[in-house]
Amino acid sequence: MPRFSIVVPVHNVQGYLRVCLESVLDQSYGDFEVIVVNDCSPDGSSAIIDEFAARDERVVPVHLPVNGGIGPARNHGAKLARGEYLLFLDSDDSYTPGTLRAIAERIDATSRPDIVLFDYARTHWHGPVRRNRDAAVFEAPGPEVFTVAERPDLLDLFTVVWNKAYRLDFFREGGFTFPTGFYEDAVVVYQTLWTARTITLVDRICVYYRQRRQGNAMRTPSREHFEVFAQYERLFRFIAERPELERWRGFLYDHMADHYLFILRQQDRVPPSARPEFHRRAARDLRTYRPSGHRLGADIPRVSFTLLARTPYALYGLHRAAAVLRAGLRRRYRVWRRRLRRVLLATHRRLVLRRALDPNLAVYSAFSHRGVLGDPAAIHRKAREIAPHIRGVWVVGKEYVDTLPPDVEHVLPGSRAYRKVTARAKYLVNNVNWANDLVKREGAVHIHTHQGTPLKSMGADLLKYPGARRGFSVPKMLHRADRWDYSLVANPHSELVWDRAYPCDFVSLRSGSPRNDCLVRPEPGRRESVRQRLDVGDDRTLILYAPTNRDHRQGGYAPTCDLERLAAGLPGDHVLAVRLHPSLAQRHERGLELRDLARRGVLLDVTDEPSVEDLMLASDALVTDYSALMFDYAHLDRPIVLHTYDRDTYLAGRGTYFDVTERPPGHVAYDEGELARLFASGAWRDEESARLREAFRERFGGYDDGRASERVVRLVMLGEDLAAVSPTVPAPGVPSGQLARS
């Protein structure tokens, strides 16, 4: 008996069916059968099903003689199921890698619950992938196993069956079957959730829910939408036959009312000629099924409900027409409001720009206003220490304000206060270009810190790599870079690259990277403090895995390795900490496997740790690919391992200034197997690793001597002689203590 039976109904999906079935058959957990039910599909799906069945004995082909719809097709597959758990997967959707293993492990950890509920992400035909907007439900604290009475918020989730695994005995003993017609999922979803004795959650994106450009029957005007009345009749009858479910009658009534209103609001559901009839039937249900003394839920629009339940369709139609008119007027109002706001902003900017610069005001920003971070943060700290007369103000996005230290002054980007301080500041410090509308005033000093030593192509060099500059204008970027007065340089390599990548009129300041000061001269106790916060004892080895993003992939993410396998292959006293690229922190990739593995204690998800410097100090080794972190990490003289599985693709898509695999900072793994063997054997920290690291440090150590931030403050803000603060680290082939005009 297989662990899982996966039922896939098929009808007119020949363009997507292969992807769907391959996503199942390629799962790392192989104890399953996939029952593919051909619902008399007129396209080429039948041949594809037979092809997969011949290729893999786990595929059970079923060819129905007549088309009965998705509900009966699922029922047919469920009757043939032999697995311990029953899953349903639509044939234009797909599983993410590792899905079945994650579900199986959750089942084992929670003693075979009746229902396992997992998350999904919508994949749009034009590229974007977005996690379920209710993903927070899966992250919410609570018992490992529960009933829906303990977690009623589950009833508000998208009513589909393909994000659930049902214990087959529970499903069959309950006699659950799918009705015919539209909205069939809701019947089974509610019936099973109401009656399940044990439910558990998997905080992981397991299904890619395809959003097709065309061919979605639910968005095609037809009388099929009248099936919704029969589905709710079945659900109310189900409650009536089970007195213990009476508590859910009010919920179901509110959900029905909201559902009917939603269908009538949409222009792509009920044909215009059939709307009066739909209105009459909806009104009848709202009167018939309303529980005695029931008060509508707060989310139900009262006026719309009253007009639907108690008035003729003509009056409801006028209400909807008025709503459409109001929406149009609101859109026009928003357009005029934006235009007026632009005029007022331009006027305010002109007035502010007439005021004198404040010689004791510095404005800082880092990583597109994400907080007090990186090189700007190091300069700010040093300025407060040795130039306390200079007031420092940070530009921080609203969502990051809570992360600020209590004594840091800040403004929100684009606000009136932002325009005021950026117009009057003598010093503007950033590791990302300032916005296009920021005016560079005469006498203002712009300090651009960059974000480490460059390996991948930057600036004007991106013109050779069109895929890497998708949605990015190099001329506009160079126009913003024209405002720089100083470009901070960490080593001779960086200076040469910045000169070519940013052909602008700035001064290259051989200062070193301010953010590396804490790595070259660590503060006593900082490493121990971070490890304590991460709950990693001194007797354990912490491996930091920090891959960079991929420009050639939609959204910048590419699966780099099997994180669970990597963590499992480490010695027992080793801990794997994973930090995704900051650009991916709020994207769906966090939910593919990382959050689930972190919740299960397989690894640490440190993506949200604000300071990557803290993580580098706390860790004992770094695993990365093409990230600039390797140059910073080398200062710690700790092992570095490169995982460059897609070297040729990355070089072709983004390009690098040199092939880091030829003279790497440590061992190089070109595939997942090599990476696992390096850590299993202990070779990742052998003498060869130390030799490679030492050569790398000599090549790129440059000007980092632990005084970079002091050097910037003394030279630029205090006007001191550069010779007094020149780097003490010799730069091979380049005289130290010099300024170079770009």
N, C-alpha and C positions, 0 to 999 in steps of 0.2 A: 504493500500500500504506500503510495507516494505521500509526502508531507503536504503538498499543495496540489489542488486541482484548479487550473486557471481556465475560465470559460471566455472565449473570444468570439462574439457574434460578428458575422461578416456580411456586408451588403454594399456593393459599389464603392470599394475602398482599394482598388488595385494599386493606386499610387502610393498608398501608405502602409499596406499590409506587410510588406517585407520588413520595414523598419520596426513595426510592432512586434512581429514574431521573433526577429533577431534580438530585440531587446529582452525578450523572455529567455530564449535559448542561450544567450551569452551571459546569463547570470552566473556569478561565482558559486551560488548555491544551486545544485542541480537536481535535488530530490523533488521533482514535480512532474505533472502531466499537463499539457496544454490542449484543451478540447476546443478545436476551431470549428464553429458551426456556420456553414455556408447557408445563409438564408435565401437560397435560390437567387444568388447574385448574378445579374446579366452580363457583368464585365468579365475580366480575366482573373478574378479572385480565385475561382475554383482551381485553375491550373496551379496557381501559386500555393494554395493549401496542399494539393497533392505533392508538389515538389518538396515542400518542407516535411511532409509526412514520410516521404521516401528517404529523406536525408537524416531524420532524427526520429527514433522510435517513441520518444516522449510526446510527439505530436499525434493527436487523435483526430482524424478528419471526419467531419459529419456533413453530409450534403442533403439538405432538406428538399423535398420535391416541389413545395410551394412556398411562396414568401408569406410569412406570418407576422413579421415585425420583430423588433429587438427583444421585446418581453418574452414571447414564446420561444425565440431562439435561445435565450438565456436559460429558460426553464428546461429545454431539451438538454442543454449541456450540463445543467445541474443534476439531472437525473442520472447521467452517465458518470458523474464524478466519483472517484474512489479515494480521494485524498483525505487527510485529517482536517484540512482547512480548504474552504472554497473561496476563490477570488474571481472577480469579473473585471475584464479589461476590454475597453472599446478598441476596435480594430484600427482606428486612426490615431490612437494614443500609444504611449510606450512607457516601459519601466526604466528608471534610472539605474545605473550600475550599483550593485550591492543591495538592491531592494529586498529580494527574498531572504537573503542572509540576515538583514536587519530585522525583518518581520519574524523570522524563525527564532532568533535570539531573544526577541521580546516575548514571544510565546513561552519559551522555556523559562524566562526570568519571572513570568507572572502566572505560572501554573495553568496554562491552557485556557485562557479566557474565552468567552463566547464570541466576542468581537474585538478585533485589532483595527484601530482606526489610524490612518497615516496621512501625511500631507501631500500636496501636489503643487505644480507650478504651471501657469498658462504659457504656452509657446505660440507666439503670434506668427502668422505667415510672413510678415515683413521683418522678422528678426528678433524683437525683444522677448525676453523671458522674464516673467514676473511671478513671484511666489504668491500663493493664496493670501488674500488680504486679511484673512482671519488666522494667520499663522500663530499669532500670540496665544491662541487657545491651546496649542500644543506645548507651548513653553510655560504655561501657567503652573505654579506649584500646586500640588494636591496629592491624593493617594495614588499609588501605582495601579491599583485595580478598583473599580467603582461601578455604580449603576448610574443610569442617566438621571435619576432623581438627585444624585449627589453632584452631577455635572450637567445641569439642564442647558448650559450654553452650547453643548454639542448639537442640540436640536436646531440651532440657528445656523449651523454650517451648511454649505452647499449640499443639497439633497441628492447625492449620487452614490451608487454602490461600488464604483471602481476604486474608491479610496478606503476600502474595508476588506478585511479577511474574516470570514465567518467560520466558526467551528462547524464542520459539516453535520455532525449529529444534532447540534442546536438548530441549524437551519432546517433540517428535515423533520425533526420532532415538532418544530413550530408550524410546519406546513406552509412555509412562506413560498409564494409564487408571484411571478410578475404578471400583471394584467396586460392586456393589449392596449395599444394607443400611446399617445404622448403622456409625459409626466409619470411614467410607470415606476421610475426609481423611487419617487417619494413614498409610494405605498410600502415597499419593502424596507426602505430606510427607517421610517417611523415605526413600523411594526416590530422590526428587530431591535431597535434601540430601546423601545418601551419595555420589551419583554426580556432583554438580556440580563442575566444575573451578574455577569462580570464583563467589564469593558476596560481596555487599556489603550494607550496612545503611543505612537512612534513619532517623535519630533524630528521628522526627516522627510524631504521631498522624495517620494517614491514613484510618482507618476508625472509624466509630461503630458498635459492636457492640451491637445492641439486646437488652436483657434483658426479654423479654415476661412479663407477669403470668401468662398462660395460653397454651397452644398449643405449648409446647416438647415435641416428641415425645421428646427424650432424657430428659425427666423424667416420662414416662408409663410406668407398669409394663406391660411387654409382653415377649413372647418375641423381639422384634426385637433385644434386647440380646445374644442368642445369636450374632448375626452377628460379634461381636468375635472368636470363635474362628477363623472363616474368614479374617478380616483378618490375624491374626497368623500363620496358616498361610501366607498369601501372602508375608508379609514374610520369614519364615524360609526359604521356598523361594527368594525373591529373593536372599538372602545365599548360599544353598547353590549357586546357579548362577553366582555371581561370587566366586571365591576372594579377590579383592582386598578384598572387604567383610567378610571373616571377623572382622576386628577389632571389628565392631559387634555380634557375636552376644551377647556378655555384656551390653552395654547394652540390647539389645532384650529379652533375657530378664528383666532387672530391671524394665524398663518394663512388660512384660506382667504380671509378678507383681503389681506395684503397681496396675496397671489392674484386674486381676481382683479384688483385695482391695477396691478402691474401689467397684466395681460391687456387690459383695456387702454392703458397709457401708451403701449408700444404700437407703432405704426406698422410693424412687420409681423404681427401675430394674426388677429382676426380680420378677415376681409371687411371693408366698410359696409357692405350690404348686410353682413351677418352680425354687426355690432349691436343693433337693437335686440336681437334675439339673445345674444350672449348676455347683455345687460339684464334682460328679464330673468334668465335662468340663474344668474349670479344673485340677483335680488331675492329670488325665491329661496336659494340656499342660505343666504344671510339671515333671512327671517326664520327659516325652518330649524337651523342647527344652533341658533344662539342659545347658550345656556342661561337658565333663569338667573336674573340678577347680575349677569356678567358685565364687567367694565372693560371696555376696549383697552388694548395695550397702548402704551404711550407713543409707539412708533406708527400707529395707524392714523393717517390724516382724517380728522373728524368730518370736515366738510365733504370730502370726496366720498367717504363711507356713507354718510347720510344721503347724499344724492344718489349713490348707487343702490342703497338698500330700500329707499322710501319714495323715490320720485321716478317719473317716466324717463325714458332714455333721452327724449328731446331736451329736458332740463339738464340732465347729466352732460349731454353733448355740448350745450351752451357753456357749461362750466369748463369742460375740457378746452373748448375754443378760446375761452377767456384766459385759461391758463397758458395756452400757446402764445396768445397775444402778449400777456404779461412777460413771458419768457423773452419774446422778441424785444420788448421795451427795455427789459433789464440788460439785454446784450448791448443795445444801443447806448444805454446809460453808461455801461462799463467802458465802451469805446470812448465816449466823450469824456468820461472821468479820467481815463488814461491820458488823453490828449491834454486835458487841463493840467494834470499832474506834471506832464513833461514840460509844459510852459512854466509852471511854478518852480520846478526843479532848476530849469535853466536860469530863471531870474535869481533864485537863491544862490546858485553857483557863482553868477557874476558878482553878486554883492559880497560873497565870502572872499572871492579872489581879490577884492580890492583891499582887504585887510592885510596888515604886515605879517610876515612869517614870524612864528614864535621860535626863537633860537634855542629854547629849552624844551622843545616838544618833539618826541619821537613816536612814530606810529609803526606797529609791528603786525605782521600776519604770517601764517604758516599753513602750507598744505590747503590752500583755498579756504582759509578762515576756520580751520578745524580745532584751533585752540593754541595754548602756549606750548609749542613743540619745536623740535629741530634746532637748526642754526639760529633762527631769530630768537628763540627762547634763551639760548646760551648767551647771546649778545645782550639781551634784555637783563638777564641776571647780573652779568658783569657790569652793565651800565648802572644798575641800582647800587652796586657796591662801590665803584670808583668814580662815578659821575652822578651822584644822587640828585643833583640839581636838574637833571634832565627828566622830565615827566614822560613816562611810558604808557601808551594807550594801545590796547590790542583790538584788532578787528576780528570778531568771532561770530560765527553763524549762530542763529537762535538755538538750534538743536544741540550746540556744544557749550552753551553758557554754563550749564550745571557742572561742567568738568573744570571750571576755572578755579584757581586758588582764590581765597576770599579777599586778598589784598591787591588783586589785579584789576585795574580800570579797563573797561572795554566799551566798544560801541558795536552796533549791529551793522552789517554791510548794507549800503544803500540808504541808511537812515540819515536824518538831518544832522545828527551828531557826527556820523561818519563823514559826511561832506565837509563839515566844519573842521574836524581835526586833520583830515587828509589835505585840505587846502592850506592850512596854516602850519603844518609840521615842517620843521627844518630837516628832519631825518625820516625816511621811509624805508623800512627793512622788511624784506619778503623773500621767501624761497620759491614763490610762484609770481608770475607777472601780475601787476595790478590791473584792475579793470580798464577797459578802453577809455571810459569817460573821465578817468582821473587825469587832471591837468598837471603837467610837470612845470612847476613855477621856477622862475629864475631865483637862484639861491638855495633851492631845496636840494637835498642830497639823497639820492636813491641808492641803496645798498642791496645788491642781489646776491643771495648766498648760495644759490643752486641747491641741489639735494644730493650731494655726495659726488664722488668721482665718477665720471661718465664711462660706461662700457657700451651701452646701446646708443644708436645714432640719435642726435638731438638737433634742434634748431633747423638751420638751413640744410643740414645734411639729410633731413627727412625728405627733401625733394626727390631723392632717388628711390624712396620707398612709399609709393602712393597708398598702400594699405595701412601703413603706420600713421598716416596723417588724415585718415577718414574723419570728416567733419572738423578739420583743423586747418587754418590758413597760415602758412608760413610767412607771407608778407605782413599780415596783421600782427603775427607774433613778433616779427622783427621791429615793427613800428612801436610795439609796447617796450621792446628791449632797448630802443633808442633812448628811453628815459633813464637807463642805468648810468650812474656815475662810477660805481665800483662793482666789480665782479670778483667775488672771493675765490681764491685759488688754493686748492689743497696740495697740489704737487705739479711738477713740470708738465706731466701728461695732460692734466686738466686745463692748464693755461693754454696749451697749444690747441686743444679741442675747442675750448670756449671761443678763442680767437676766430677759428674757422666757422664754427656753428652759429655764432652770433656776430656777424660783421658790422658792429656798431661802435660808436665812439665812447668807450668806457675805459676805465683804468683797471687793469688786472692787479688785484692786491694779493700778494703772496703771503697770505695770512695763515693758511691752514683752515681746516673745517672747525668752526666753533663747537658744533655738536659732538666732535670727537675729543674735546678737552676732558670730558668725564671718563673716556675710555683710556686715554693716555695717562691721566692722573686721577684714578678713581677715588671717590670720597670714601673714607673709612665707614664700613657698615652698610653701604648702599646695596651691595650685592646680597648680603644676608637678609636685609629688609625686604627686598623684592622676592627672594626665594621663600621667605616666610609668608608673604602675601599670596604667593602661588601654591603654598602648602607643599613645597618640595624640600625635603630634608637635606642636610649637609652630606648625608651618606648616599645620596642618589645623584646620578648623572643626568643632567638636563640637556636634551638635544633640541635646538631651535630650528624648525623647518620654515623657511620664509621664501617661497617662490615669488617671482615677479609676474606681472600680467602679460597677456598675449595680445598684441595688436591685431594679429591676423584672425582672431576669433571674435565672434559677436559678443560684446560685453566684456572682452578682455580676459575671459577665463578659459583655461584648458585643464582638464584633469591631468595631474602630474604623476600621481602614483596611487597605489592602493594604500591609503593611510592606515587602515586596520592591519594589513599585512606587515607594513613597515613597523608599526608599533609592536605587533606580536613577535617580530623577529629580533627585537632588541633584548639584551640581557635583562633579567628581572629587576635589577636596580637602576634601570634607565627609564627616563620619562620623556615622551615626545610632546613638544609644544609646537602647535601650528599657528602661524600668523599669515593670513591671506594678505594680498596686496591691499593697501587702504582703499583703493578704488572699488574693491569688491566687498567691503565691510557691510554695506547695507543692501547687497544684492542677494538673489536667490541662491547663489552658490553656497552660502553658509548653511543652507538647509539640505543640501544634497547628501551629505554624510557627516559633516564636521560637528554640527550640534548634537547629533545622535551619539556619535562616538565620544564626545566630551561628556555628555550626560551619563553614559555608561562607564565612564572612568577609563576608557581606552587611551585617551590622550587629553591634552589641555588645549582648549581653543583660546589663544591669547590675541586674537585679532583686534579685540576692543581695548587692549592695553594701550594707553595713550602714548607712552614713551617707548620707542623701540630701543633706545639706549639702555633703559632699564632691563629689557629682555636680553640684550647682548651681554650686559654685565652679569646677569643671573645665570646665563647658560654656560655649558661646558663645551659645546661644539655647535657649529652652524652648518645646516644643509640648505643650499640655495641653487639657483641656476644662473641667471644673468643679472641678478640684483646688485645695485651699488653697495648694498650692505657688506659684501665681502671685503671691500676696501677698508671700511670702518672696522670691521670685526678683526682684521689682521692685526690691528694695534694691540689686541688683547693677547696675542700669541697663543691662541687656542685653535684646535683643529677645525678646518673648513673642508666640507665635501661638496663637490658640484654634481648636480643631477641634471645633465644636459641631454635628456632623451630625445629632444626635438631640435637638435643643434642645426641641422641643415635648413629646416623650416624656419627657425627663428632668424638665422642669418639672412635668408632670402626675404623674409617679411619685414624685419625691422633693421637688420644690419647692426654690426658692432664695430668699434674702432680697432679692435684686434681680436684674434681668436683666443679667448681665455683658456681654452682647453689645451693649447700648446704650451703655455707657461702658467699653469693654474696655481691657486693658493693651497691646494691639497689634492687628494685623490679625486678622480673623475669617474662617475658612473654614467654609462650611456643607456642603461635600461634599469628596470625595477629589480631584476635579479642581481645585477652587479651591486646595486645600492644595498640590498639586503645582505649580500655576502660580505661587504665591507664592514658592516656593523656586527654581523654574527661572528666574524673572525677576529675582530678587534683591530683590523688593519687601518681603520679610519684615523687612528692616532699613533701610528708607528713612526719609525725614524724617517722614512721617506716623506710622510706627511709633514713632519717638522722641517725637513730640508726645503720642500716646496714652499712652505709658508714663509720661511726666512727669506728666500729669494724674492718672493712676492712683496714682502714688507720693504726690502731694500729698494725695490723698483718703484713702489708707490707710496712709501712713507712720507716723502716730501717734507712739507712744512709743519706737520702736526707734531707739536711738542707740548701740548697741554695749555698753551697760552694764546690760542687763536682768538677767542672772544675778547681777551684783554687787548690784544694787538689791534683789533678793529675799533674798539672803543677809544683807545688812546690816540690812535692815528686820526680817525675820522671825526669823532665827537669832541675830543679834547685837544686836537691839533698838535700833539706832541711829535717830536722828531722820530721818524721811522727807525733810524739806526738804533735807538734805545730799546726798541721792542722787536727787532728783526728775529726771524726764526733761528733757533739754535740747532735745528736739524739740518744737516747739509743736503742740498739738492744736487744730485748727480748731474754734472755738466752745466748747471745754471748757477751763477753767483747768487748767494742768499741776500736777503735784505734789499731787494730792488723792486721798484714799480715798473710795470711794463705797459706802455700805451698800446691799446689794441689797434 
